[in-house]
Amino acid sequence: MPIYSEDRENDGGIPDQAQRFLKIIQDADGIILSLAEHNGSYTSAFKNILDWTSRQERNL
């Protein structure tokens, strides 16, 4: 999944990978989330996925 940026979103929209990921989460009966830790916080890879998925339904 590409690194999130507003410019990238404006130029190309939401990547297919992020749309598929959100659909999987929405269709699940539940999720168990286990995150790797990096310097006392979550990783930049998780933050990137969170950024893309959180932007998808903001205008609904």
CHARMM-style PDB file with segment names, atoms N, HN, CA, C and O in Angstrom:
ATOM      1  N   MET     1       0.849  -1.154   0.000  1.00  0.00      PROA
ATOM      2  CA  MET     1       0.000   0.000   0.000  1.00  0.00      PROA
ATOM      3  C   MET     1       0.913   1.241   0.000  1.00  0.00      PROA
ATOM      4  O   MET     1       1.883   1.290   0.756  1.00  0.00      PROA
ATOM      5  N   PRO     2       0.612   2.230  -0.832  1.00  0.00      PROA
ATOM      6  CA  PRO     2       1.462   3.419  -0.860  1.00  0.00      PROA
ATOM      7  C   PRO     2       1.375   4.206   0.454  1.00  0.00      PROA
ATOM      8  O   PRO     2       0.383   4.129   1.179  1.00  0.00      PROA
ATOM      9  N   ILE     3       2.413   4.944   0.731  1.00  0.00      PROA
ATOM     10  HN  ILE     3       3.218   5.006   0.141  1.00  0.00      PROA
ATOM     11  CA  ILE     3       2.431   5.804   1.914  1.00  0.00      PROA
ATOM     12  C   ILE     3       1.394   6.909   1.712  1.00  0.00      PROA
ATOM     13  O   ILE     3       1.321   7.517   0.644  1.00  0.00      PROA
ATOM     14  N   TYR     4       0.594   7.159   2.748  1.00  0.00      PROA
ATOM     15  HN  TYR     4       0.653   6.665   3.616  1.00  0.00      PROA
ATOM     16  CA  TYR     4      -0.488   8.139   2.635  1.00  0.00      PROA
ATOM     17  C   TYR     4       0.045   9.557   2.497  1.00  0.00      PROA
ATOM     18  O   TYR     4       0.987   9.955   3.183  1.00  0.00      PROA
ATOM     19  N   SER     5      -0.568  10.301   1.610  1.00  0.00      PROA
ATOM     20  HN  SER     5      -1.333   9.979   1.052  1.00  0.00      PROA
ATOM     21  CA  SER     5      -0.400  11.755   1.540  1.00  0.00      PROA
ATOM     22  C   SER     5      -1.661  12.327   0.896  1.00  0.00      PROA
ATOM     23  O   SER     5      -2.294  11.673   0.067  1.00  0.00      PROA
ATOM     24  N   GLU     6      -2.015  13.534   1.277  1.00  0.00      PROA
ATOM     25  HN  GLU     6      -1.501  14.065   1.951  1.00  0.00      PROA
ATOM     26  CA  GLU     6      -3.194  14.182   0.684  1.00  0.00      PROA
ATOM     27  C   GLU     6      -3.033  14.341  -0.819  1.00  0.00      PROA
ATOM     28  O   GLU     6      -3.988  14.161  -1.576  1.00  0.00      PROA
ATOM     29  N   ASP     7      -1.819  14.680  -1.250  1.00  0.00      PROA
ATOM     30  HN  ASP     7      -1.044  14.825  -0.636  1.00  0.00      PROA
ATOM     31  CA  ASP     7      -1.579  14.849  -2.687  1.00  0.00      PROA
ATOM     32  C   ASP     7      -1.833  13.547  -3.434  1.00  0.00      PROA
ATOM     33  O   ASP     7      -2.468  13.543  -4.489  1.00  0.00      PROA
ATOM     34  N   ARG     8      -1.335  12.439  -2.882  1.00  0.00      PROA
ATOM     35  HN  ARG     8      -0.820  12.442  -2.025  1.00  0.00      PROA
ATOM     36  CA  ARG     8      -1.543  11.143  -3.521  1.00  0.00      PROA
ATOM     37  C   ARG     8      -3.033  10.795  -3.557  1.00  0.00      PROA
ATOM     38  O   ARG     8      -3.530  10.280  -4.559  1.00  0.00      PROA
ATOM     39  N   GLU     9      -3.739  11.078  -2.464  1.00  0.00      PROA
ATOM     40  HN  GLU     9      -3.335  11.496  -1.650  1.00  0.00      PROA
ATOM     41  CA  GLU     9      -5.175  10.811  -2.428  1.00  0.00      PROA
ATOM     42  C   GLU     9      -5.915  11.663  -3.457  1.00  0.00      PROA
ATOM     43  O   GLU     9      -6.792  11.161  -4.159  1.00  0.00      PROA
ATOM     44  N   ASN    10      -5.572  12.936  -3.550  1.00  0.00      PROA
ATOM     45  HN  ASN    10      -4.859  13.343  -2.979  1.00  0.00      PROA
ATOM     46  CA  ASN    10      -6.226  13.832  -4.515  1.00  0.00      PROA
ATOM     47  C   ASN    10      -5.937  13.421  -5.952  1.00  0.00      PROA
ATOM     48  O   ASN    10      -6.804  13.533  -6.818  1.00  0.00      PROA
ATOM     49  N   ASP    11      -4.723  12.947  -6.208  1.00  0.00      PROA
ATOM     50  HN  ASP    11      -4.018  12.856  -5.505  1.00  0.00      PROA
ATOM     51  CA  ASP    11      -4.329  12.572  -7.568  1.00  0.00      PROA
ATOM     52  C   ASP    11      -4.902  11.217  -7.991  1.00  0.00      PROA
ATOM     53  O   ASP    11      -5.317  11.047  -9.137  1.00  0.00      PROA
ATOM     54  N   GLY    12      -4.924  10.254  -7.066  1.00  0.00      PROA
ATOM     55  HN  GLY    12      -4.587  10.391  -6.135  1.00  0.00      PROA
ATOM     56  CA  GLY    12      -5.296   8.904  -7.477  1.00  0.00      PROA
ATOM     57  C   GLY    12      -6.419   8.262  -6.697  1.00  0.00      PROA
ATOM     58  O   GLY    12      -6.789   7.121  -6.971  1.00  0.00      PROA
ATOM     59  N   GLY    13      -6.974   8.981  -5.722  1.00  0.00      PROA
ATOM     60  HN  GLY    13      -6.674   9.908  -5.499  1.00  0.00      PROA
ATOM     61  CA  GLY    13      -8.035   8.401  -4.906  1.00  0.00      PROA
ATOM     62  C   GLY    13      -7.492   7.402  -3.895  1.00  0.00      PROA
ATOM     63  O   GLY    13      -6.287   7.341  -3.648  1.00  0.00      PROA
ATOM     64  N   ILE    14      -8.385   6.632  -3.324  1.00  0.00      PROA
ATOM     65  HN  ILE    14      -9.363   6.682  -3.525  1.00  0.00      PROA
ATOM     66  CA  ILE    14      -8.033   5.629  -2.323  1.00  0.00      PROA
ATOM     67  C   ILE    14      -7.523   4.381  -3.042  1.00  0.00      PROA
ATOM     68  O   ILE    14      -8.189   3.892  -3.954  1.00  0.00      PROA
ATOM     69  N   PRO    15      -6.361   3.854  -2.656  1.00  0.00      PROA
ATOM     70  CA  PRO    15      -5.839   2.650  -3.310  1.00  0.00      PROA
ATOM     71  C   PRO    15      -6.771   1.447  -3.128  1.00  0.00      PROA
ATOM     72  O   PRO    15      -7.472   1.335  -2.123  1.00  0.00      PROA
ATOM     73  N   ASP    16      -6.763   0.561  -4.109  1.00  0.00      PROA
ATOM     74  HN  ASP    16      -6.193   0.652  -4.926  1.00  0.00      PROA
ATOM     75  CA  ASP    16      -7.585  -0.650  -4.042  1.00  0.00      PROA
ATOM     76  C   ASP    16      -7.278  -1.469  -2.794  1.00  0.00      PROA
ATOM     77  O   ASP    16      -8.188  -2.036  -2.189  1.00  0.00      PROA
ATOM     78  N   GLN    17      -6.003  -1.538  -2.402  1.00  0.00      PROA
ATOM     79  HN  GLN    17      -5.264  -1.078  -2.894  1.00  0.00      PROA
ATOM     80  CA  GLN    17      -5.621  -2.319  -1.220  1.00  0.00      PROA
ATOM     81  C   GLN    17      -6.326  -1.792   0.026  1.00  0.00      PROA
ATOM     82  O   GLN    17      -6.798  -2.578   0.847  1.00  0.00      PROA
ATOM     83  N   ALA    18      -6.400  -0.486   0.172  1.00  0.00      PROA
ATOM     84  HN  ALA    18      -6.017   0.153  -0.495  1.00  0.00      PROA
ATOM     85  CA  ALA    18      -7.054   0.112   1.341  1.00  0.00      PROA
ATOM     86  C   ALA    18      -8.559  -0.140   1.300  1.00  0.00      PROA
ATOM     87  O   ALA    18      -9.172  -0.379   2.340  1.00  0.00      PROA
ATOM     88  N   GLN    19      -9.147  -0.091   0.138  1.00  0.00      PROA
ATOM     89  HN  GLN    19      -8.649   0.104  -0.707  1.00  0.00      PROA
ATOM     90  CA  GLN    19     -10.580  -0.356   0.009  1.00  0.00      PROA
ATOM     91  C   GLN    19     -10.898  -1.809   0.352  1.00  0.00      PROA
ATOM     92  O   GLN    19     -11.877  -2.086   1.044  1.00  0.00      PROA
ATOM     93  N   ARG    20     -10.066  -2.743  -0.135  1.00  0.00      PROA
ATOM     94  HN  ARG    20      -9.270  -2.519  -0.697  1.00  0.00      PROA
ATOM     95  CA  ARG    20     -10.273  -4.156   0.175  1.00  0.00      PROA
ATOM     96  C   ARG    20     -10.086  -4.423   1.667  1.00  0.00      PROA
ATOM     97  O   ARG    20     -10.847  -5.184   2.264  1.00  0.00      PROA
ATOM     98  N   PHE    21      -9.071  -3.794   2.270  1.00  0.00      PROA
ATOM     99  HN  PHE    21      -8.453  -3.176   1.785  1.00  0.00      PROA
ATOM    100  CA  PHE    21      -8.815  -3.984   3.696  1.00  0.00      PROA
ATOM    101  C   PHE    21     -10.018  -3.525   4.525  1.00  0.00      PROA
ATOM    102  O   PHE    21     -10.447  -4.239   5.431  1.00  0.00      PROA
ATOM    103  N   LEU    22     -10.558  -2.363   4.230  1.00  0.00      PROA
ATOM    104  HN  LEU    22     -10.209  -1.783   3.493  1.00  0.00      PROA
ATOM    105  CA  LEU    22     -11.711  -1.862   4.971  1.00  0.00      PROA
ATOM    106  C   LEU    22     -12.917  -2.776   4.786  1.00  0.00      PROA
ATOM    107  O   LEU    22     -13.653  -3.019   5.743  1.00  0.00      PROA
ATOM    108  N   LYS    23     -13.132  -3.279   3.589  1.00  0.00      PROA
ATOM    109  HN  LYS    23     -12.534  -3.081   2.812  1.00  0.00      PROA
ATOM    110  CA  LYS    23     -14.254  -4.192   3.331  1.00  0.00      PROA
ATOM    111  C   LYS    23     -14.123  -5.461   4.175  1.00  0.00      PROA
ATOM    112  O   LYS    23     -15.115  -5.943   4.721  1.00  0.00      PROA
ATOM    113  N   ILE    24     -12.924  -5.998   4.283  1.00  0.00      PROA
ATOM    114  HN  ILE    24     -12.118  -5.607   3.839  1.00  0.00      PROA
ATOM    115  CA  ILE    24     -12.686  -7.194   5.095  1.00  0.00      PROA
ATOM    116  C   ILE    24     -13.014  -6.904   6.557  1.00  0.00      PROA
ATOM    117  O   ILE    24     -13.646  -7.725   7.222  1.00  0.00      PROA
ATOM    118  N   ILE    25     -12.599  -5.760   7.060  1.00  0.00      PROA
ATOM    119  HN  ILE    25     -12.086  -5.093   6.520  1.00  0.00      PROA
ATOM    120  CA  ILE    25     -12.863  -5.382   8.452  1.00  0.00      PROA
ATOM    121  C   ILE    25     -14.368  -5.199   8.664  1.00  0.00      PROA
ATOM    122  O   ILE    25     -14.912  -5.667   9.664  1.00  0.00      PROA
ATOM    123  N   GLN    26     -15.033  -4.532   7.745  1.00  0.00      PROA
ATOM    124  HN  GLN    26     -14.591  -4.152   6.932  1.00  0.00      PROA
ATOM    125  CA  GLN    26     -16.470  -4.294   7.873  1.00  0.00      PROA
ATOM    126  C   GLN    26     -17.276  -5.586   7.826  1.00  0.00      PROA
ATOM    127  O   GLN    26     -18.305  -5.697   8.492  1.00  0.00      PROA
ATOM    128  N   ASP    27     -16.822  -6.555   7.052  1.00  0.00      PROA
ATOM    129  HN  ASP    27     -15.986  -6.464   6.511  1.00  0.00      PROA
ATOM    130  CA  ASP    27     -17.539  -7.820   6.908  1.00  0.00      PROA
ATOM    131  C   ASP    27     -17.265  -8.806   8.039  1.00  0.00      PROA
ATOM    132  O   ASP    27     -17.967  -9.809   8.168  1.00  0.00      PROA
ATOM    133  N   ALA    28     -16.267  -8.537   8.846  1.00  0.00      PROA
ATOM    134  HN  ALA    28     -15.697  -7.722   8.741  1.00  0.00      PROA
ATOM    135  CA  ALA    28     -15.885  -9.457   9.923  1.00  0.00      PROA
ATOM    136  C   ALA    28     -16.872  -9.365  11.089  1.00  0.00      PROA
ATOM    137  O   ALA    28     -17.418  -8.300  11.376  1.00  0.00      PROA
ATOM    138  N   ASP    29     -17.085 -10.488  11.744  1.00  0.00      PROA
ATOM    139  HN  ASP    29     -16.642 -11.354  11.510  1.00  0.00      PROA
ATOM    140  CA  ASP    29     -17.910 -10.508  12.957  1.00  0.00      PROA
ATOM    141  C   ASP    29     -17.164  -9.865  14.127  1.00  0.00      PROA
ATOM    142  O   ASP    29     -17.781  -9.367  15.068  1.00  0.00      PROA
ATOM    143  N   GLY    30     -15.864  -9.880  14.060  1.00  0.00      PROA
ATOM    144  HN  GLY    30     -15.362 -10.284  13.295  1.00  0.00      PROA
ATOM    145  CA  GLY    30     -15.016  -9.282  15.091  1.00  0.00      PROA
ATOM    146  C   GLY    30     -13.573  -9.346  14.630  1.00  0.00      PROA
ATOM    147  O   GLY    30     -13.249 -10.066  13.685  1.00  0.00      PROA
ATOM    148  N   ILE    31     -12.720  -8.608  15.280  1.00  0.00      PROA
ATOM    149  HN  ILE    31     -12.983  -8.023  16.047  1.00  0.00      PROA
ATOM    150  CA  ILE    31     -11.291  -8.656  14.948  1.00  0.00      PROA
ATOM    151  C   ILE    31     -10.484  -8.721  16.232  1.00  0.00      PROA
ATOM    152  O   ILE    31     -10.904  -8.232  17.281  1.00  0.00      PROA
ATOM    153  N   ILE    32      -9.332  -9.328  16.125  1.00  0.00      PROA
ATOM    154  HN  ILE    32      -8.991  -9.726  15.273  1.00  0.00      PROA
ATOM    155  CA  ILE    32      -8.334  -9.303  17.195  1.00  0.00      PROA
ATOM    156  C   ILE    32      -7.155  -8.546  16.622  1.00  0.00      PROA
ATOM    157  O   ILE    32      -6.608  -8.931  15.589  1.00  0.00      PROA
ATOM    158  N   LEU    33      -6.768  -7.490  17.273  1.00  0.00      PROA
ATOM    159  HN  LEU    33      -7.213  -7.177  18.112  1.00  0.00      PROA
ATOM    160  CA  LEU    33      -5.702  -6.630  16.773  1.00  0.00      PROA
ATOM    161  C   LEU    33      -4.496  -6.761  17.679  1.00  0.00      PROA
ATOM    162  O   LEU    33      -4.576  -6.483  18.875  1.00  0.00      PROA
ATOM    163  N   SER    34      -3.394  -7.177  17.117  1.00  0.00      PROA
ATOM    164  HN  SER    34      -3.330  -7.403  16.145  1.00  0.00      PROA
ATOM    165  CA  SER    34      -2.135  -7.281  17.838  1.00  0.00      PROA
ATOM    166  C   SER    34      -1.105  -6.478  17.060  1.00  0.00      PROA
ATOM    167  O   SER    34      -0.835  -6.772  15.896  1.00  0.00      PROA
ATOM    168  N   LEU    35      -0.541  -5.487  17.685  1.00  0.00      PROA
ATOM    169  HN  LEU    35      -0.760  -5.247  18.631  1.00  0.00      PROA
ATOM    170  CA  LEU    35       0.365  -4.580  16.978  1.00  0.00      PROA
ATOM    171  C   LEU    35       1.801  -4.734  17.451  1.00  0.00      PROA
ATOM    172  O   LEU    35       2.070  -4.914  18.639  1.00  0.00      PROA
ATOM    173  N   ALA    36       2.708  -4.660  16.498  1.00  0.00      PROA
ATOM    174  HN  ALA    36       2.489  -4.514  15.533  1.00  0.00      PROA
ATOM    175  CA  ALA    36       4.116  -4.584  16.844  1.00  0.00      PROA
ATOM    176  C   ALA    36       4.378  -3.210  17.455  1.00  0.00      PROA
ATOM    177  O   ALA    36       3.711  -2.234  17.113  1.00  0.00      PROA
ATOM    178  N   GLU    37       5.327  -3.142  18.336  1.00  0.00      PROA
ATOM    179  HN  GLU    37       5.869  -3.935  18.614  1.00  0.00      PROA
ATOM    180  CA  GLU    37       5.641  -1.886  19.019  1.00  0.00      PROA
ATOM    181  C   GLU    37       6.955  -1.350  18.472  1.00  0.00      PROA
ATOM    182  O   GLU    37       7.891  -2.109  18.218  1.00  0.00      PROA
ATOM    183  N   HSD    38       7.014  -0.058  18.296  1.00  0.00      PROA
ATOM    184  HN  HSD    38       6.254   0.559  18.502  1.00  0.00      PROA
ATOM    185  CA  HSD    38       8.237   0.601  17.837  1.00  0.00      PROA
ATOM    186  C   HSD    38       8.420   1.882  18.637  1.00  0.00      PROA
ATOM    187  O   HSD    38       7.646   2.828  18.491  1.00  0.00      PROA
ATOM    188  N   ASN    39       9.430   1.912  19.469  1.00  0.00      PROA
ATOM    189  HN  ASN    39      10.060   1.144  19.588  1.00  0.00      PROA
ATOM    190  CA  ASN    39       9.707   3.077  20.315  1.00  0.00      PROA
ATOM    191  C   ASN    39       8.502   3.497  21.153  1.00  0.00      PROA
ATOM    192  O   ASN    39       8.224   4.687  21.301  1.00  0.00      PROA
ATOM    193  N   GLY    40       7.796   2.517  21.697  1.00  0.00      PROA
ATOM    194  HN  GLY    40       8.022   1.550  21.577  1.00  0.00      PROA
ATOM    195  CA  GLY    40       6.687   2.804  22.598  1.00  0.00      PROA
ATOM    196  C   GLY    40       5.377   3.139  21.920  1.00  0.00      PROA
ATOM    197  O   GLY    40       4.429   3.548  22.591  1.00  0.00      PROA
ATOM    198  N   SER    41       5.296   2.980  20.615  1.00  0.00      PROA
ATOM    199  HN  SER    41       6.066   2.649  20.070  1.00  0.00      PROA
ATOM    200  CA  SER    41       4.065   3.289  19.894  1.00  0.00      PROA
ATOM    201  C   SER    41       3.865   2.244  18.807  1.00  0.00      PROA
ATOM    202  O   SER    41       4.673   1.326  18.668  1.00  0.00      PROA
ATOM    203  N   TYR    42       2.787   2.381  18.032  1.00  0.00      PROA
ATOM    204  HN  TYR    42       2.130   3.127  18.144  1.00  0.00      PROA
ATOM    205  CA  TYR    42       2.572   1.463  16.919  1.00  0.00      PROA
ATOM    206  C   TYR    42       3.498   1.833  15.767  1.00  0.00      PROA
ATOM    207  O   TYR    42       4.075   2.920  15.733  1.00  0.00      PROA
ATOM    208  N   THR    43       3.625   0.899  14.823  1.00  0.00      PROA
ATOM    209  HN  THR    43       3.157   0.016  14.851  1.00  0.00      PROA
ATOM    210  CA  THR    43       4.548   1.107  13.708  1.00  0.00      PROA
ATOM    211  C   THR    43       3.981   2.066  12.668  1.00  0.00      PROA
ATOM    212  O   THR    43       2.775   2.305  12.606  1.00  0.00      PROA
ATOM    213  N   SER    44       4.870   2.598  11.869  1.00  0.00      PROA
ATOM    214  HN  SER    44       5.849   2.403  11.920  1.00  0.00      PROA
ATOM    215  CA  SER    44       4.434   3.494  10.789  1.00  0.00      PROA
ATOM    216  C   SER    44       3.614   2.736   9.747  1.00  0.00      PROA
ATOM    217  O   SER    44       2.752   3.328   9.097  1.00  0.00      PROA
ATOM    218  N   ALA    45       3.867   1.438   9.575  1.00  0.00      PROA
ATOM    219  HN  ALA    45       4.568   0.957  10.102  1.00  0.00      PROA
ATOM    220  CA  ALA    45       3.070   0.642   8.631  1.00  0.00      PROA
ATOM    221  C   ALA    45       1.612   0.585   9.083  1.00  0.00      PROA
ATOM    222  O   ALA    45       0.709   0.740   8.261  1.00  0.00      PROA
ATOM    223  N   PHE    46       1.367   0.365  10.383  1.00  0.00      PROA
ATOM    224  HN  PHE    46       2.100   0.239  11.051  1.00  0.00      PROA
ATOM    225  CA  PHE    46      -0.010   0.359  10.886  1.00  0.00      PROA
ATOM    226  C   PHE    46      -0.639   1.740  10.752  1.00  0.00      PROA
ATOM    227  O   PHE    46      -1.799   1.851  10.354  1.00  0.00      PROA
ATOM    228  N   LYS    47       0.096   2.779  11.072  1.00  0.00      PROA
ATOM    229  HN  LYS    47       1.038   2.689  11.395  1.00  0.00      PROA
ATOM    230  CA  LYS    47      -0.420   4.146  10.966  1.00  0.00      PROA
ATOM    231  C   LYS    47      -0.825   4.459   9.532  1.00  0.00      PROA
ATOM    232  O   LYS    47      -1.830   5.131   9.301  1.00  0.00      PROA
ATOM    233  N   ASN    48      -0.051   3.976   8.576  1.00  0.00      PROA
ATOM    234  HN  ASN    48       0.765   3.430   8.764  1.00  0.00      PROA
ATOM    235  CA  ASN    48      -0.362   4.196   7.173  1.00  0.00      PROA
ATOM    236  C   ASN    48      -1.687   3.525   6.788  1.00  0.00      PROA
ATOM    237  O   ASN    48      -2.524   4.135   6.124  1.00  0.00      PROA
ATOM    238  N   ILE    49      -1.872   2.274   7.205  1.00  0.00      PROA
ATOM    239  HN  ILE    49      -1.191   1.778   7.745  1.00  0.00      PROA
ATOM    240  CA  ILE    49      -3.128   1.582   6.929  1.00  0.00      PROA
ATOM    241  C   ILE    49      -4.293   2.308   7.595  1.00  0.00      PROA
ATOM    242  O   ILE    49      -5.352   2.480   6.991  1.00  0.00      PROA
ATOM    243  N   LEU    50      -4.094   2.731   8.832  1.00  0.00      PROA
ATOM    244  HN  LEU    50      -3.233   2.592   9.323  1.00  0.00      PROA
ATOM    245  CA  LEU    50      -5.134   3.470   9.547  1.00  0.00      PROA
ATOM    246  C   LEU    50      -5.481   4.772   8.821  1.00  0.00      PROA
ATOM    247  O   LEU    50      -6.655   5.119   8.690  1.00  0.00      PROA
ATOM    248  N   ASP    51      -4.474   5.480   8.358  1.00  0.00      PROA
ATOM    249  HN  ASP    51      -3.520   5.198   8.465  1.00  0.00      PROA
ATOM    250  CA  ASP    51      -4.710   6.735   7.630  1.00  0.00      PROA
ATOM    251  C   ASP    51      -5.552   6.500   6.382  1.00  0.00      PROA
ATOM    252  O   ASP    51      -6.528   7.215   6.157  1.00  0.00      PROA
ATOM    253  N   TRP    52      -5.192   5.513   5.568  1.00  0.00      PROA
ATOM    254  HN  TRP    52      -4.398   4.933   5.751  1.00  0.00      PROA
ATOM    255  CA  TRP    52      -5.939   5.253   4.339  1.00  0.00      PROA
ATOM    256  C   TRP    52      -7.361   4.811   4.632  1.00  0.00      PROA
ATOM    257  O   TRP    52      -8.303   5.299   4.008  1.00  0.00      PROA
ATOM    258  N   THR    53      -7.528   3.894   5.572  1.00  0.00      PROA
ATOM    259  HN  THR    53      -6.764   3.497   6.079  1.00  0.00      PROA
ATOM    260  CA  THR    53      -8.879   3.385   5.819  1.00  0.00      PROA
ATOM    261  C   THR    53      -9.773   4.425   6.487  1.00  0.00      PROA
ATOM    262  O   THR    53     -10.979   4.448   6.241  1.00  0.00      PROA
ATOM    263  N   SER    54      -9.201   5.280   7.322  1.00  0.00      PROA
ATOM    264  HN  SER    54      -8.222   5.261   7.522  1.00  0.00      PROA
ATOM    265  CA  SER    54     -10.021   6.279   8.001  1.00  0.00      PROA
ATOM    266  C   SER    54     -10.500   7.387   7.060  1.00  0.00      PROA
ATOM    267  O   SER    54     -11.427   8.120   7.403  1.00  0.00      PROA
ATOM    268  N   ARG    55      -9.891   7.522   5.892  1.00  0.00      PROA
ATOM    269  HN  ARG    55      -9.138   6.926   5.614  1.00  0.00      PROA
ATOM    270  CA  ARG    55     -10.276   8.562   4.943  1.00  0.00      PROA
ATOM    271  C   ARG    55     -11.424   8.127   4.039  1.00  0.00      PROA
ATOM    272  O   ARG    55     -12.026   8.969   3.373  1.00  0.00      PROA
ATOM    273  N   GLN    56     -11.741   6.843   4.000  1.00  0.00      PROA
ATOM    274  HN  GLN    56     -11.251   6.159   4.541  1.00  0.00      PROA
ATOM    275  CA  GLN    56     -12.654   6.335   2.981  1.00  0.00      PROA
ATOM    276  C   GLN    56     -14.092   6.766   3.149  1.00  0.00      PROA
ATOM    277  O   GLN    56     -14.755   7.045   2.150  1.00  0.00      PROA
ATOM    278  N   GLU    57     -14.593   6.833   4.334  1.00  0.00      PROA
ATOM    279  HN  GLU    57     -14.054   6.606   5.145  1.00  0.00      PROA
ATOM    280  CA  GLU    57     -16.014   7.124   4.529  1.00  0.00      PROA
ATOM    281  C   GLU    57     -16.253   8.456   5.230  1.00  0.00      PROA
ATOM    282  O   GLU    57     -17.292   8.646   5.863  1.00  0.00      PROA
ATOM    283  N   ARG    58     -15.326   9.354   5.125  1.00  0.00      PROA
ATOM    284  HN  ARG    58     -14.483   9.200   4.611  1.00  0.00      PROA
ATOM    285  CA  ARG    58     -15.422  10.620   5.840  1.00  0.00      PROA
ATOM    286  C   ARG    58     -16.524  11.535   5.313  1.00  0.00      PROA
ATOM    287  O   ARG    58     -16.980  12.426   6.030  1.00  0.00      PROA
ATOM    288  N   ASN    59     -16.956  11.329   4.071  1.00  0.00      PROA
ATOM    289  HN  ASN    59     -16.585  10.605   3.488  1.00  0.00      PROA
ATOM    290  CA  ASN    59     -17.964  12.198   3.466  1.00  0.00      PROA
ATOM    291  C   ASN    59     -19.358  11.588   3.474  1.00  0.00      PROA
ATOM    292  O   ASN    59     -20.270  12.150   2.870  1.00  0.00      PROA
ATOM    293  N   LEU    60     -19.548  10.458   4.138  1.00  0.00      PROA
ATOM    294  HN  LEU    60     -18.806  10.000   4.629  1.00  0.00      PROA
ATOM    295  CA  LEU    60     -20.860   9.815   4.153  1.00  0.00      PROA
ATOM    296  C   LEU    60     -21.746  10.413   5.206  1.00  0.00      PROA
ATOM    297  OT1 LEU    60     -22.892   9.992   5.360  1.00  0.00      PROA
TER     298      LEU     60
END
